[in-house]
């Protein structure tokens, strides 16, 4: 059986093609725009503490390779400029070693140009470095970080939950993620892995973030502690349906389907609060759960485009999700079925949207203070 080493195989789609991440990060951009006020408020609060600084160090945890990589540092720079001139910024773009850092770096010149053209002569400099690493481990020296930010990343686990890694044992039959039919041991394994990873994340950041420093996190979550997993990560349910049709036609081995467990967990807000309280290094300043359209809110435009021979909403969503998850599906099933799989996935989305079912992505937003 094939196990999944996240550090080796997982990355957003690279390159300049039509299904790369940079061209298909609409929903990630939407989430950043919604959570921007939380970043601004956290930075204003930090500046109000009166803690002296000359260089503000920021970590973007899960930067990926698109234009979204620099959004948060731009927001923070705008806040700081209203309070103090001649401040320098040190930004670390953090992601797995397999990430396309060159793609992220390609957007740096536009930020540098903006700094030169829009900022006062007395405004400081912004230094940027790529930092390949796993944010469930240590990344930076003790007390070196003033602001940490992560968007659309912390729902990804560090590994397939222990016991579900393709070795002998009970399987999550016919499912690639949690569902109402998943055995209790599968649900427990996912919960345990998220607990382990999130506590490790908090512990590592507690050593790196200065006292009074801020951290704003946004990631996929459950609507409530009692909602089911199929509702809260609907795309994996639809990918599963597409794969099942391919199994029935002999295009995918059933054993391959049964042995895949996508290393993703969407917790409830209550779960996250309890873990933050248990770890004790951070104070939860703000907690929120927001809903976002699966296509990033571009539904009306996409419906009009479909009449002009352009992409349907289902095709748009399929491209977005393919840019994110294709690397691990290709690792498990092989690249030969990817076009067919995502063609079917798009059609299933179109049928779902026509039925007027109301399903949205739930995003948890957490603003923390290092205590």
C-alpha positions, -999 to +999 in steps of 0.1 A: +000+000+000+012+035-007+016+059+022+015+096+019+044+117+030+031+152+030+065+168+031+074+150-002+043+151-023+020+179-013+021+213-031-002+236-049-001+232-087+030+249-101+040+265-133+021+288-157-006+265-169-044+270-167-047+248-136-019+263-116-026+278-081-017+314-090-045+315-116-070+296-094-068+311-059-100+331-060-115+316-029-082+321-009-082+357-020-118+361-008-109+346+026-080+370+029-103+400+021-128+388+047-102+383+074-083+415+067-101+435+094-089+409+120-053+414+108-057+452+110-072+451+145-045+428+158-017+450+144-033+482+158-036+465+192+000+454+191+012+489+183-010+503+212+011+483+237+039+507+232+065+479+228+095+495+210+105+482+176+126+491+147+120+461+125+088+441+126+092+405+118+063+387+102+058+350+092+033+340+065+027+304+073+015+285+042+024+312+017+019+289-014+029+303-048+003+329-058-004+366-054-020+360-020+015+354-005+021+391+001-014+403+009-010+402+047+024+420+048+009+448+027-020+451+051+004+453+081+026+478+064-004+500+057-014+499+094+021+506+107+026+535+082-002+554+099+016+551+133+053+553+127+076+560+098+110+545+090+099+511+102+116+481+085+098+448+079+112+413+077+088+389+061+093+351+060+073+332+034+069+297+049+057+266+032+067+229+026+099+223+007+079+211-023+062+245-026+069+267-057+087+295-040+098+310-073+061+315-080+057+335-048+089+354-054+076+366-088+052+389-070+079+406-049+088+433-075+052+446-075+053+451-037+087+467-039+075+491-066+044+500-045+067+507-015+089+530-036+060+549-053+034+551-025+053+554+007+070+585+021+107+589+017+111+582+054+094+548+051+116+518+059+124+487+038+107+454+034+131+424+034+116+391+022+130+355+025+116+321+016+116+296+045+110+259+035+097+240+065+069+224+083+051+248+105+043+220+130+080+222+138+102+251+149+110+276+122+127+306+137+148+316+168+133+322+202+114+355+206+121+367+171+086+370+156+062+399+161+033+387+139+024+353+126-003+348+100-018+317+084-047+314+060-062+283+044-035+260+057-040+247+093-067+223+083-040+203+065-026+177+089+011+169+091+005+133+080-023+107+073-036+099+108-018+070+125-036+037+118-050+049+084-018+051+065-025+022+041-011-006+063-031-036+074-061-027+095-097-014+093-103+010+064-127+039+057-144+019+030-155+038-001-145+072+015-115+094+012-124+115+042-147+115+072-184+109+066-215+098+085-206+062+075-170+063+088-162+039+116-156+055+150-119+045+149-114+066+117-131+097+133-110+093+164-078+090+144-084+122+126-093+141+158-062+128+175-040+138+146-054+173+146-050+176+183-014+166+181-006+189+152-024+220+165-009+217+200+025+213+183+019+244+162+010+265+192+039+252+212+064+260+184+050+295+178+049+302+215+087+299+215+091+321+185+066+349+191+076+378+214+055+384+245+025+405+234+030+394+198+000+386+176-011+356+156-041+356+132-052+322+118-080+313+094-087+278+083-115+254+074-138+244+101-171+228+111-203+248+113-209+234+148-197+206+170-227+185+159-226+190+121-214+162+100-182+161+080-198+156+046-215+190+050-184+207+062-160+196+035-184+190+007-158+190-021-142+158-008-176+142-007-181+151-044-145+140-054-154+107-037-186+104-058-166+110-090-141+083-079-169+059-072-183+063-107-148+055-120-145+025-098-179+012-111-165+015-147-132-002-139-111+030-143-100+030-107-093+001-084-116-001-055-087-010-032-070+022-043-101+042-032-104+024+001-068+030+010-068+068+005-074+090+035-069+127+027-049+143+056-073+172+063-094+179+093-120+206+098-125+212+136-153+230+153-146+263+170-152+247+203-124+221+197-100+249+188-108+270+218-102+240+242-068+233+226-057+270+229-068+269+266-049+236+272-017+249+256-018+281+277+007+302+257-018+323+238-049+343+248-078+340+224-086+376+216-112+370+189-130+339+175-153+338+146-169+314+121-177+328+087-193+313+056-179+317+021-192+306-013-173+276-027-164+296-058-153+326-038-186+345-045-182+347-083-213+327-089-234+352-109-205+361-132-198+324-138-234+317-146-233+345-173-200+332-186-215+297-191-239+311-216-210+326-235-192+293-239-169+300-209-165+281-177-195+270-157-195+274-120-188+238-115-158+240-139-145+270-120-147+253-087-131+221-101-101+242-114-097+258-080-098+225-061-076+208-087-049+235-082-049+226-045-054+188-042-042+173-075-006+166-062-018+141-036-045+125-058-019+121-086+005+106-061-021+080-051-039+072-083-015+083-110-017+112-134-035+093-162-069+097-146-067+133-134-084+150-164-113+125-164-116+127-126-119+165-125-141+166-156-166+144-137-161+164-105-170+196-124-202+180-138-212+168-103-207+203-090-229+217-118-257+193-110-254+201-073-256+239-079-286+235-102-305+217-074-302+249-053-287+231-024-271+256+000-236+245+009-209+269+019-174+267+032-170+275+069-138+293+078-127+297+115-109+330+122-087+331+154-069+361+167-043+353+194-020+372+218+012+357+231+010+358+270 
